[in-house]
Amino acid sequence: MKLYLKIYFSPEGASPMDTIIIAEKAGFSPYIGDFDFVVDYDTLDEYKEITKKIHEMLKGTKTIYKVSTRN
């Protein structure tokens, strides 16, 4: 399965490029389309870990994010 991540930037927060670097270091791949990044997962436990990782990696950046999953 795939988890797609959309990030909404704020001029009061981290720069888009800094946020992209953070996401790539956390294992997310850039994605062209309606979302900014994608990552694969197979189990509910992996999904939980990924969402926890997203929340932690974006903490303090003043960004807002949205996740969507698909088979």
Distance bins in CASP14 RR format, pairs under 12 A and 6 or more apart:
PFRMAT RR
TARGET T0000
AUTHOR 0000-0000-0000
RMODE 2
METHOD distances of the structure
MODEL  1
1 38 0 0 0 0 0 1 0 0 0 0 0
1 39 0 0 0 0 1 0 0 0 0 0 0
1 40 1 0 0 1 0 0 0 0 0 0 0
1 41 1 0 1 0 0 0 0 0 0 0 0
1 42 1 0 0 1 0 0 0 0 0 0 0
1 43 0 0 0 0 1 0 0 0 0 0 0
1 44 0 0 0 0 1 0 0 0 0 0 0
1 46 0 0 0 0 1 0 0 0 0 0 0
1 47 1 0 0 1 0 0 0 0 0 0 0
1 50 0 0 0 0 0 1 0 0 0 0 0
1 67 0 0 0 0 0 1 0 0 0 0 0
1 68 0 0 0 0 0 1 0 0 0 0 0
1 69 1 0 1 0 0 0 0 0 0 0 0
1 70 1 0 0 1 0 0 0 0 0 0 0
1 71 1 0 1 0 0 0 0 0 0 0 0
2 28 0 0 0 0 0 1 0 0 0 0 0
2 29 0 0 0 0 0 1 0 0 0 0 0
2 31 0 0 0 0 1 0 0 0 0 0 0
2 35 0 0 0 0 1 0 0 0 0 0 0
2 37 0 0 0 0 0 1 0 0 0 0 0
2 38 1 0 1 0 0 0 0 0 0 0 0
2 39 1 0 0 1 0 0 0 0 0 0 0
2 40 1 0 1 0 0 0 0 0 0 0 0
2 41 1 0 0 1 0 0 0 0 0 0 0
2 42 0 0 0 0 0 1 0 0 0 0 0
2 46 0 0 0 0 0 1 0 0 0 0 0
2 47 0 0 0 0 0 1 0 0 0 0 0
2 50 0 0 0 0 0 1 0 0 0 0 0
2 67 0 0 0 0 0 1 0 0 0 0 0
2 68 0 0 0 0 1 0 0 0 0 0 0
2 69 1 0 0 1 0 0 0 0 0 0 0
2 70 1 0 1 0 0 0 0 0 0 0 0
2 71 1 0 0 1 0 0 0 0 0 0 0
3 27 0 0 0 0 0 1 0 0 0 0 0
3 28 0 0 0 0 1 0 0 0 0 0 0
3 29 0 0 0 0 0 1 0 0 0 0 0
3 31 0 0 0 0 0 1 0 0 0 0 0
3 35 0 0 0 0 1 0 0 0 0 0 0
3 37 0 0 0 0 1 0 0 0 0 0 0
3 38 1 0 0 1 0 0 0 0 0 0 0
3 39 1 0 1 0 0 0 0 0 0 0 0
3 40 1 0 0 1 0 0 0 0 0 0 0
3 41 1 0 1 0 0 0 0 0 0 0 0
3 42 0 0 0 0 0 1 0 0 0 0 0
3 44 0 0 0 0 0 1 0 0 0 0 0
3 46 0 0 0 0 1 0 0 0 0 0 0
3 47 1 0 0 1 0 0 0 0 0 0 0
3 48 0 0 0 0 0 1 0 0 0 0 0
3 49 0 0 0 0 0 1 0 0 0 0 0
3 50 1 0 1 0 0 0 0 0 0 0 0
3 51 1 0 0 1 0 0 0 0 0 0 0
3 53 0 0 0 0 0 1 0 0 0 0 0
3 54 0 0 0 0 1 0 0 0 0 0 0
3 65 0 0 0 0 0 1 0 0 0 0 0
3 66 0 0 0 0 0 1 0 0 0 0 0
3 67 1 0 1 0 0 0 0 0 0 0 0
3 68 1 0 0 1 0 0 0 0 0 0 0
3 69 1 0 1 0 0 0 0 0 0 0 0
3 70 0 0 0 0 1 0 0 0 0 0 0
3 71 0 0 0 0 0 1 0 0 0 0 0
4 28 0 0 0 0 1 0 0 0 0 0 0
4 29 0 0 0 0 0 1 0 0 0 0 0
4 30 0 0 0 0 0 1 0 0 0 0 0
4 31 1 0 0 1 0 0 0 0 0 0 0
4 32 0 0 0 0 0 1 0 0 0 0 0
4 33 0 0 0 0 1 0 0 0 0 0 0
4 34 1 0 0 1 0 0 0 0 0 0 0
4 35 1 1 0 0 0 0 0 0 0 0 0
4 36 0 0 0 0 1 0 0 0 0 0 0
4 37 1 0 0 1 0 0 0 0 0 0 0
4 38 1 0 1 0 0 0 0 0 0 0 0
4 39 0 0 0 0 1 0 0 0 0 0 0
4 40 0 0 0 0 0 1 0 0 0 0 0
4 41 0 0 0 0 0 1 0 0 0 0 0
4 50 0 0 0 0 0 1 0 0 0 0 0
4 54 0 0 0 0 0 1 0 0 0 0 0
4 65 0 0 0 0 0 1 0 0 0 0 0
4 66 0 0 0 0 1 0 0 0 0 0 0
4 67 1 0 0 1 0 0 0 0 0 0 0
4 68 1 0 1 0 0 0 0 0 0 0 0
4 69 1 0 0 1 0 0 0 0 0 0 0
4 70 1 0 0 1 0 0 0 0 0 0 0
5 19 0 0 0 0 0 1 0 0 0 0 0
5 20 0 0 0 0 0 1 0 0 0 0 0
5 22 0 0 0 0 0 1 0 0 0 0 0
5 23 1 0 0 1 0 0 0 0 0 0 0
5 24 0 0 0 0 0 1 0 0 0 0 0
5 26 0 0 0 0 1 0 0 0 0 0 0
5 27 0 0 0 0 0 1 0 0 0 0 0
5 28 1 0 0 1 0 0 0 0 0 0 0
5 29 0 0 0 0 1 0 0 0 0 0 0
5 30 0 0 0 0 0 1 0 0 0 0 0
5 31 0 0 0 0 1 0 0 0 0 0 0
5 33 0 0 0 0 0 1 0 0 0 0 0
5 34 0 0 0 0 0 1 0 0 0 0 0
5 35 1 0 0 1 0 0 0 0 0 0 0
5 36 1 0 0 1 0 0 0 0 0 0 0
5 37 1 0 1 0 0 0 0 0 0 0 0
5 38 1 0 0 1 0 0 0 0 0 0 0
5 39 1 0 0 1 0 0 0 0 0 0 0
5 50 0 0 0 0 1 0 0 0 0 0 0
5 51 0 0 0 0 1 0 0 0 0 0 0
5 53 0 0 0 0 0 1 0 0 0 0 0
5 54 1 0 0 1 0 0 0 0 0 0 0
5 55 0 0 0 0 0 1 0 0 0 0 0
5 57 0 0 0 0 0 1 0 0 0 0 0
5 58 0 0 0 0 1 0 0 0 0 0 0
5 63 0 0 0 0 0 1 0 0 0 0 0
5 64 0 0 0 0 0 1 0 0 0 0 0
5 65 1 0 0 1 0 0 0 0 0 0 0
5 66 1 0 0 1 0 0 0 0 0 0 0
5 67 1 0 1 0 0 0 0 0 0 0 0
5 68 0 0 0 0 1 0 0 0 0 0 0
5 69 0 0 0 0 0 1 0 0 0 0 0
6 19 0 0 0 0 0 1 0 0 0 0 0
6 23 0 0 0 0 0 1 0 0 0 0 0
6 28 0 0 0 0 0 1 0 0 0 0 0
6 31 0 0 0 0 1 0 0 0 0 0 0
6 33 0 0 0 0 1 0 0 0 0 0 0
6 34 1 0 0 1 0 0 0 0 0 0 0
6 35 1 0 1 0 0 0 0 0 0 0 0
6 36 1 0 1 0 0 0 0 0 0 0 0
6 37 0 0 0 0 1 0 0 0 0 0 0
6 38 0 0 0 0 0 1 0 0 0 0 0
6 54 0 0 0 0 0 1 0 0 0 0 0
6 58 0 0 0 0 0 1 0 0 0 0 0
6 63 0 0 0 0 0 1 0 0 0 0 0
6 64 0 0 0 0 1 0 0 0 0 0 0
6 65 1 0 0 1 0 0 0 0 0 0 0
6 66 1 0 1 0 0 0 0 0 0 0 0
6 67 1 0 0 1 0 0 0 0 0 0 0
6 68 1 0 0 1 0 0 0 0 0 0 0
7 13 0 0 0 0 0 1 0 0 0 0 0
7 14 0 0 0 0 0 1 0 0 0 0 0
7 15 0 0 0 0 0 1 0 0 0 0 0
7 16 0 0 0 0 1 0 0 0 0 0 0
7 17 0 0 0 0 0 1 0 0 0 0 0
7 18 0 0 0 0 0 1 0 0 0 0 0
7 19 1 0 0 1 0 0 0 0 0 0 0
7 20 0 0 0 0 1 0 0 0 0 0 0
7 22 0 0 0 0 1 0 0 0 0 0 0
7 23 1 0 0 1 0 0 0 0 0 0 0
7 28 0 0 0 0 1 0 0 0 0 0 0
7 30 0 0 0 0 0 1 0 0 0 0 0
7 31 0 0 0 0 0 1 0 0 0 0 0
7 35 0 0 0 0 1 0 0 0 0 0 0
7 36 1 0 1 0 0 0 0 0 0 0 0
7 37 1 0 0 1 0 0 0 0 0 0 0
7 54 0 0 0 0 1 0 0 0 0 0 0
7 57 0 0 0 0 0 1 0 0 0 0 0
7 58 1 0 0 1 0 0 0 0 0 0 0
7 61 0 0 0 0 1 0 0 0 0 0 0
7 62 0 0 0 0 0 1 0 0 0 0 0
7 63 1 0 1 0 0 0 0 0 0 0 0
7 64 1 0 0 1 0 0 0 0 0 0 0
7 65 1 0 1 0 0 0 0 0 0 0 0
7 66 0 0 0 0 1 0 0 0 0 0 0
7 67 0 0 0 0 0 1 0 0 0 0 0
8 16 0 0 0 0 0 1 0 0 0 0 0
8 19 0 0 0 0 0 1 0 0 0 0 0
8 35 0 0 0 0 0 1 0 0 0 0 0
8 36 0 0 0 0 1 0 0 0 0 0 0
8 58 0 0 0 0 0 1 0 0 0 0 0
8 61 0 0 0 0 0 1 0 0 0 0 0
8 62 0 0 0 0 0 1 0 0 0 0 0
8 63 1 0 0 1 0 0 0 0 0 0 0
8 64 1 0 1 0 0 0 0 0 0 0 0
8 65 1 0 0 1 0 0 0 0 0 0 0
8 66 1 0 0 1 0 0 0 0 0 0 0
9 15 1 0 0 1 0 0 0 0 0 0 0
9 16 1 0 1 0 0 0 0 0 0 0 0
9 17 0 0 0 0 0 1 0 0 0 0 0
9 18 0 0 0 0 0 1 0 0 0 0 0
9 19 1 0 0 1 0 0 0 0 0 0 0
9 20 0 0 0 0 0 1 0 0 0 0 0
9 36 0 0 0 0 1 0 0 0 0 0 0
9 58 0 0 0 0 0 1 0 0 0 0 0
9 61 0 0 0 0 1 0 0 0 0 0 0
9 62 0 0 0 0 1 0 0 0 0 0 0
9 63 1 0 1 0 0 0 0 0 0 0 0
9 64 0 0 0 0 1 0 0 0 0 0 0
9 65 0 0 0 0 0 1 0 0 0 0 0
10 16 0 0 0 0 0 1 0 0 0 0 0
10 19 0 0 0 0 0 1 0 0 0 0 0
10 58 0 0 0 0 0 1 0 0 0 0 0
10 60 0 0 0 0 0 1 0 0 0 0 0
10 61 0 0 0 0 1 0 0 0 0 0 0
10 62 1 0 1 0 0 0 0 0 0 0 0
10 63 1 0 0 1 0 0 0 0 0 0 0
10 64 1 0 0 1 0 0 0 0 0 0 0
10 65 0 0 0 0 0 1 0 0 0 0 0
11 62 0 0 0 0 1 0 0 0 0 0 0
11 63 0 0 0 0 0 1 0 0 0 0 0
12 60 0 0 0 0 0 1 0 0 0 0 0
12 61 0 0 0 0 0 1 0 0 0 0 0
12 62 1 0 1 0 0 0 0 0 0 0 0
12 63 0 0 0 0 0 1 0 0 0 0 0
12 64 0 0 0 0 0 1 0 0 0 0 0
13 19 0 0 0 0 1 0 0 0 0 0 0
13 58 0 0 0 0 0 1 0 0 0 0 0
13 59 0 0 0 0 0 1 0 0 0 0 0
13 60 1 0 0 1 0 0 0 0 0 0 0
13 61 1 0 1 0 0 0 0 0 0 0 0
13 62 1 1 0 0 0 0 0 0 0 0 0
13 63 1 0 0 1 0 0 0 0 0 0 0
13 64 0 0 0 0 0 1 0 0 0 0 0
14 20 0 0 0 0 1 0 0 0 0 0 0
14 21 0 0 0 0 1 0 0 0 0 0 0
14 22 1 0 0 1 0 0 0 0 0 0 0
14 23 0 0 0 0 0 1 0 0 0 0 0
14 57 0 0 0 0 0 1 0 0 0 0 0
14 58 0 0 0 0 1 0 0 0 0 0 0
14 59 0 0 0 0 0 1 0 0 0 0 0
14 60 1 0 0 1 0 0 0 0 0 0 0
14 61 1 1 0 0 0 0 0 0 0 0 0
14 62 1 0 0 1 0 0 0 0 0 0 0
14 63 1 0 0 1 0 0 0 0 0 0 0
15 21 0 0 0 0 1 0 0 0 0 0 0
15 22 0 0 0 0 0 1 0 0 0 0 0
15 61 0 0 0 0 1 0 0 0 0 0 0
15 62 0 0 0 0 0 1 0 0 0 0 0
15 63 0 0 0 0 0 1 0 0 0 0 0
16 22 0 0 0 0 0 1 0 0 0 0 0
16 23 0 0 0 0 0 1 0 0 0 0 0
16 30 0 0 0 0 0 1 0 0 0 0 0
16 36 0 0 0 0 1 0 0 0 0 0 0
16 61 0 0 0 0 0 1 0 0 0 0 0
16 62 0 0 0 0 0 1 0 0 0 0 0
16 63 0 0 0 0 1 0 0 0 0 0 0
17 23 0 0 0 0 0 1 0 0 0 0 0
17 24 0 0 0 0 0 1 0 0 0 0 0
17 30 0 0 0 0 0 1 0 0 0 0 0
17 61 0 0 0 0 0 1 0 0 0 0 0
18 24 0 0 0 0 0 1 0 0 0 0 0
18 25 0 0 0 0 0 1 0 0 0 0 0
18 57 0 0 0 0 0 1 0 0 0 0 0
18 58 0 0 0 0 0 1 0 0 0 0 0
18 60 0 0 0 0 0 1 0 0 0 0 0
18 61 1 0 0 1 0 0 0 0 0 0 0
18 62 0 0 0 0 0 1 0 0 0 0 0
18 63 0 0 0 0 0 1 0 0 0 0 0
19 25 0 0 0 0 0 1 0 0 0 0 0
19 26 0 0 0 0 0 1 0 0 0 0 0
19 28 0 0 0 0 0 1 0 0 0 0 0
19 30 0 0 0 0 0 1 0 0 0 0 0
19 36 0 0 0 0 1 0 0 0 0 0 0
19 37 0 0 0 0 0 1 0 0 0 0 0
19 54 0 0 0 0 0 1 0 0 0 0 0
19 57 0 0 0 0 1 0 0 0 0 0 0
19 58 1 0 0 1 0 0 0 0 0 0 0
19 59 0 0 0 0 0 1 0 0 0 0 0
19 60 0 0 0 0 0 1 0 0 0 0 0
19 61 1 0 1 0 0 0 0 0 0 0 0
19 62 0 0 0 0 1 0 0 0 0 0 0
19 63 1 0 1 0 0 0 0 0 0 0 0
19 64 0 0 0 0 0 1 0 0 0 0 0
19 65 0 0 0 0 1 0 0 0 0 0 0
20 26 0 0 0 0 0 1 0 0 0 0 0
20 27 0 0 0 0 0 1 0 0 0 0 0
20 28 0 0 0 0 1 0 0 0 0 0 0
20 29 0 0 0 0 0 1 0 0 0 0 0
20 30 1 0 0 1 0 0 0 0 0 0 0
20 31 0 0 0 0 0 1 0 0 0 0 0
20 36 1 0 0 1 0 0 0 0 0 0 0
20 37 0 0 0 0 1 0 0 0 0 0 0
20 57 0 0 0 0 0 1 0 0 0 0 0
20 58 0 0 0 0 0 1 0 0 0 0 0
20 61 0 0 0 0 0 1 0 0 0 0 0
20 63 0 0 0 0 0 1 0 0 0 0 0
21 27 0 0 0 0 0 1 0 0 0 0 0
21 28 0 0 0 0 0 1 0 0 0 0 0
21 30 0 0 0 0 0 1 0 0 0 0 0
21 37 0 0 0 0 0 1 0 0 0 0 0
21 57 0 0 0 0 0 1 0 0 0 0 0
21 61 0 0 0 0 0 1 0 0 0 0 0
22 28 0 0 0 0 1 0 0 0 0 0 0
22 36 0 0 0 0 0 1 0 0 0 0 0
22 37 0 0 0 0 0 1 0 0 0 0 0
22 53 0 0 0 0 0 1 0 0 0 0 0
22 54 0 0 0 0 0 1 0 0 0 0 0
22 56 0 0 0 0 0 1 0 0 0 0 0
22 57 1 0 1 0 0 0 0 0 0 0 0
22 58 1 0 0 1 0 0 0 0 0 0 0
22 59 0 0 0 0 0 1 0 0 0 0 0
22 60 0 0 0 0 0 1 0 0 0 0 0
22 61 1 0 0 1 0 0 0 0 0 0 0
22 63 0 0 0 0 1 0 0 0 0 0 0
22 65 0 0 0 0 0 1 0 0 0 0 0
23 29 0 0 0 0 1 0 0 0 0 0 0
23 30 0 0 0 0 1 0 0 0 0 0 0
23 31 0 0 0 0 0 1 0 0 0 0 0
23 35 0 0 0 0 0 1 0 0 0 0 0
23 36 1 0 0 1 0 0 0 0 0 0 0
23 37 1 0 1 0 0 0 0 0 0 0 0
23 38 0 0 0 0 0 1 0 0 0 0 0
23 39 0 0 0 0 1 0 0 0 0 0 0
23 50 0 0 0 0 0 1 0 0 0 0 0
23 53 0 0 0 0 1 0 0 0 0 0 0
23 54 0 0 0 0 1 0 0 0 0 0 0
23 56 0 0 0 0 0 1 0 0 0 0 0
23 57 1 0 0 1 0 0 0 0 0 0 0
23 58 0 0 0 0 1 0 0 0 0 0 0
23 61 0 0 0 0 0 1 0 0 0 0 0
23 63 0 0 0 0 0 1 0 0 0 0 0
23 65 0 0 0 0 1 0 0 0 0 0 0
24 30 1 0 0 1 0 0 0 0 0 0 0
24 31 0 0 0 0 0 1 0 0 0 0 0
24 36 0 0 0 0 0 1 0 0 0 0 0
24 37 0 0 0 0 1 0 0 0 0 0 0
24 38 0 0 0 0 0 1 0 0 0 0 0
24 39 0 0 0 0 0 1 0 0 0 0 0
24 57 0 0 0 0 0 1 0 0 0 0 0
25 37 0 0 0 0 0 1 0 0 0 0 0
25 53 0 0 0 0 0 1 0 0 0 0 0
25 57 0 0 0 0 1 0 0 0 0 0 0
26 37 0 0 0 0 1 0 0 0 0 0 0
26 39 0 0 0 0 1 0 0 0 0 0 0
26 49 0 0 0 0 0 1 0 0 0 0 0
26 50 0 0 0 0 1 0 0 0 0 0 0
26 51 0 0 0 0 0 1 0 0 0 0 0
26 52 0 0 0 0 0 1 0 0 0 0 0
26 53 1 0 1 0 0 0 0 0 0 0 0
26 54 1 0 0 1 0 0 0 0 0 0 0
26 55 0 0 0 0 0 1 0 0 0 0 0
26 56 0 0 0 0 1 0 0 0 0 0 0
26 57 1 0 1 0 0 0 0 0 0 0 0
26 58 0 0 0 0 1 0 0 0 0 0 0
27 37 0 0 0 0 1 0 0 0 0 0 0
27 38 0 0 0 0 0 1 0 0 0 0 0
27 39 1 0 0 1 0 0 0 0 0 0 0
27 40 0 0 0 0 0 1 0 0 0 0 0
27 41 0 0 0 0 0 1 0 0 0 0 0
27 49 0 0 0 0 0 1 0 0 0 0 0
27 50 0 0 0 0 1 0 0 0 0 0 0
27 53 0 0 0 0 1 0 0 0 0 0 0
27 54 0 0 0 0 0 1 0 0 0 0 0
27 57 0 0 0 0 1 0 0 0 0 0 0
28 35 0 0 0 0 0 1 0 0 0 0 0
28 36 0 0 0 0 1 0 0 0 0 0 0
28 37 1 1 0 0 0 0 0 0 0 0 0
28 38 1 0 0 1 0 0 0 0 0 0 0
28 39 1 0 1 0 0 0 0 0 0 0 0
28 40 0 0 0 0 0 1 0 0 0 0 0
28 41 0 0 0 0 0 1 0 0 0 0 0
28 50 0 0 0 0 1 0 0 0 0 0 0
28 53 0 0 0 0 1 0 0 0 0 0 0
28 54 0 0 0 0 1 0 0 0 0 0 0
28 57 0 0 0 0 1 0 0 0 0 0 0
28 58 0 0 0 0 0 1 0 0 0 0 0
28 65 0 0 0 0 0 1 0 0 0 0 0
28 67 0 0 0 0 0 1 0 0 0 0 0
29 35 0 0 0 0 0 1 0 0 0 0 0
29 36 0 0 0 0 0 1 0 0 0 0 0
29 37 1 0 0 1 0 0 0 0 0 0 0
29 38 1 0 1 0 0 0 0 0 0 0 0
29 39 1 0 0 1 0 0 0 0 0 0 0
29 40 0 0 0 0 1 0 0 0 0 0 0
30 36 1 0 0 1 0 0 0 0 0 0 0
30 37 1 0 0 1 0 0 0 0 0 0 0
30 38 0 0 0 0 1 0 0 0 0 0 0
30 39 0 0 0 0 0 1 0 0 0 0 0
31 37 1 0 1 0 0 0 0 0 0 0 0
31 38 1 0 1 0 0 0 0 0 0 0 0
31 39 0 0 0 0 1 0 0 0 0 0 0
31 40 0 0 0 0 0 1 0 0 0 0 0
31 68 0 0 0 0 0 1 0 0 0 0 0
31 70 0 0 0 0 0 1 0 0 0 0 0
32 38 0 0 0 0 1 0 0 0 0 0 0
33 68 0 0 0 0 0 1 0 0 0 0 0
34 66 0 0 0 0 1 0 0 0 0 0 0
34 68 0 0 0 0 1 0 0 0 0 0 0
34 70 0 0 0 0 0 1 0 0 0 0 0
35 65 0 0 0 0 0 1 0 0 0 0 0
35 66 0 0 0 0 1 0 0 0 0 0 0
35 67 0 0 0 0 1 0 0 0 0 0 0
35 68 1 0 0 1 0 0 0 0 0 0 0
35 69 0 0 0 0 0 1 0 0 0 0 0
35 70 0 0 0 0 0 1 0 0 0 0 0
36 54 0 0 0 0 0 1 0 0 0 0 0
36 58 0 0 0 0 0 1 0 0 0 0 0
36 63 0 0 0 0 0 1 0 0 0 0 0
36 65 0 0 0 0 1 0 0 0 0 0 0
36 66 0 0 0 0 1 0 0 0 0 0 0
36 67 0 0 0 0 0 1 0 0 0 0 0
36 68 0 0 0 0 0 1 0 0 0 0 0
37 50 0 0 0 0 0 1 0 0 0 0 0
37 53 0 0 0 0 0 1 0 0 0 0 0
37 54 0 0 0 0 1 0 0 0 0 0 0
37 57 0 0 0 0 0 1 0 0 0 0 0
37 58 0 0 0 0 0 1 0 0 0 0 0
37 65 0 0 0 0 1 0 0 0 0 0 0
37 66 0 0 0 0 0 1 0 0 0 0 0
37 67 0 0 0 0 1 0 0 0 0 0 0
37 68 0 0 0 0 0 1 0 0 0 0 0
38 50 0 0 0 0 0 1 0 0 0 0 0
38 67 0 0 0 0 0 1 0 0 0 0 0
38 68 0 0 0 0 1 0 0 0 0 0 0
38 69 0 0 0 0 0 1 0 0 0 0 0
38 70 0 0 0 0 1 0 0 0 0 0 0
39 46 0 0 0 0 1 0 0 0 0 0 0
39 47 0 0 0 0 1 0 0 0 0 0 0
39 49 0 0 0 0 0 1 0 0 0 0 0
39 50 1 0 1 0 0 0 0 0 0 0 0
39 51 0 0 0 0 0 1 0 0 0 0 0
39 53 0 0 0 0 1 0 0 0 0 0 0
39 54 0 0 0 0 1 0 0 0 0 0 0
39 57 0 0 0 0 0 1 0 0 0 0 0
39 67 0 0 0 0 1 0 0 0 0 0 0
39 68 0 0 0 0 0 1 0 0 0 0 0
39 69 0 0 0 0 0 1 0 0 0 0 0
39 70 0 0 0 0 0 1 0 0 0 0 0
40 46 0 0 0 0 1 0 0 0 0 0 0
40 47 0 0 0 0 0 1 0 0 0 0 0
40 50 0 0 0 0 1 0 0 0 0 0 0
40 69 0 0 0 0 0 1 0 0 0 0 0
40 70 0 0 0 0 0 1 0 0 0 0 0
40 71 0 0 0 0 0 1 0 0 0 0 0
41 47 1 0 1 0 0 0 0 0 0 0 0
41 48 0 0 0 0 1 0 0 0 0 0 0
41 49 0 0 0 0 1 0 0 0 0 0 0
41 50 1 0 1 0 0 0 0 0 0 0 0
41 51 0 0 0 0 1 0 0 0 0 0 0
41 53 0 0 0 0 0 1 0 0 0 0 0
41 54 0 0 0 0 0 1 0 0 0 0 0
41 67 0 0 0 0 0 1 0 0 0 0 0
41 69 0 0 0 0 1 0 0 0 0 0 0
41 70 0 0 0 0 0 1 0 0 0 0 0
41 71 0 0 0 0 0 1 0 0 0 0 0
42 49 0 0 0 0 0 1 0 0 0 0 0
42 50 0 0 0 0 0 1 0 0 0 0 0
42 69 0 0 0 0 0 1 0 0 0 0 0
42 71 0 0 0 0 0 1 0 0 0 0 0
43 49 0 0 0 0 1 0 0 0 0 0 0
43 50 0 0 0 0 0 1 0 0 0 0 0
44 50 0 0 0 0 0 1 0 0 0 0 0
44 51 0 0 0 0 0 1 0 0 0 0 0
44 69 0 0 0 0 0 1 0 0 0 0 0
45 51 0 0 0 0 0 1 0 0 0 0 0
45 52 0 0 0 0 0 1 0 0 0 0 0
46 52 0 0 0 0 0 1 0 0 0 0 0
46 53 0 0 0 0 0 1 0 0 0 0 0
46 69 0 0 0 0 0 1 0 0 0 0 0
47 53 0 0 0 0 0 1 0 0 0 0 0
47 54 0 0 0 0 0 1 0 0 0 0 0
47 67 0 0 0 0 1 0 0 0 0 0 0
47 68 0 0 0 0 0 1 0 0 0 0 0
47 69 1 0 0 1 0 0 0 0 0 0 0
48 54 0 0 0 0 0 1 0 0 0 0 0
48 55 0 0 0 0 0 1 0 0 0 0 0
48 67 0 0 0 0 0 1 0 0 0 0 0
49 55 0 0 0 0 0 1 0 0 0 0 0
49 56 0 0 0 0 0 1 0 0 0 0 0
50 56 0 0 0 0 0 1 0 0 0 0 0
50 57 0 0 0 0 0 1 0 0 0 0 0
50 65 0 0 0 0 0 1 0 0 0 0 0
50 67 0 0 0 0 1 0 0 0 0 0 0
50 69 0 0 0 0 1 0 0 0 0 0 0
51 57 0 0 0 0 0 1 0 0 0 0 0
51 58 0 0 0 0 0 1 0 0 0 0 0
51 65 0 0 0 0 1 0 0 0 0 0 0
51 66 0 0 0 0 0 1 0 0 0 0 0
51 67 1 0 0 1 0 0 0 0 0 0 0
51 68 0 0 0 0 0 1 0 0 0 0 0
51 69 0 0 0 0 1 0 0 0 0 0 0
52 58 0 0 0 0 0 1 0 0 0 0 0
52 59 0 0 0 0 0 1 0 0 0 0 0
52 67 0 0 0 0 0 1 0 0 0 0 0
53 59 0 0 0 0 0 1 0 0 0 0 0
53 65 0 0 0 0 0 1 0 0 0 0 0
53 67 0 0 0 0 0 1 0 0 0 0 0
54 61 0 0 0 0 0 1 0 0 0 0 0
54 63 0 0 0 0 0 1 0 0 0 0 0
54 64 0 0 0 0 0 1 0 0 0 0 0
54 65 1 0 0 1 0 0 0 0 0 0 0
54 66 0 0 0 0 0 1 0 0 0 0 0
54 67 1 0 0 1 0 0 0 0 0 0 0
55 61 0 0 0 0 0 1 0 0 0 0 0
55 63 0 0 0 0 0 1 0 0 0 0 0
55 64 0 0 0 0 0 1 0 0 0 0 0
55 65 0 0 0 0 1 0 0 0 0 0 0
55 67 0 0 0 0 0 1 0 0 0 0 0
56 65 0 0 0 0 0 1 0 0 0 0 0
57 63 0 0 0 0 1 0 0 0 0 0 0
57 65 0 0 0 0 1 0 0 0 0 0 0
58 64 0 0 0 0 1 0 0 0 0 0 0
58 65 1 0 1 0 0 0 0 0 0 0 0
58 66 0 0 0 0 0 1 0 0 0 0 0
58 67 0 0 0 0 0 1 0 0 0 0 0
59 65 0 0 0 0 0 1 0 0 0 0 0
END
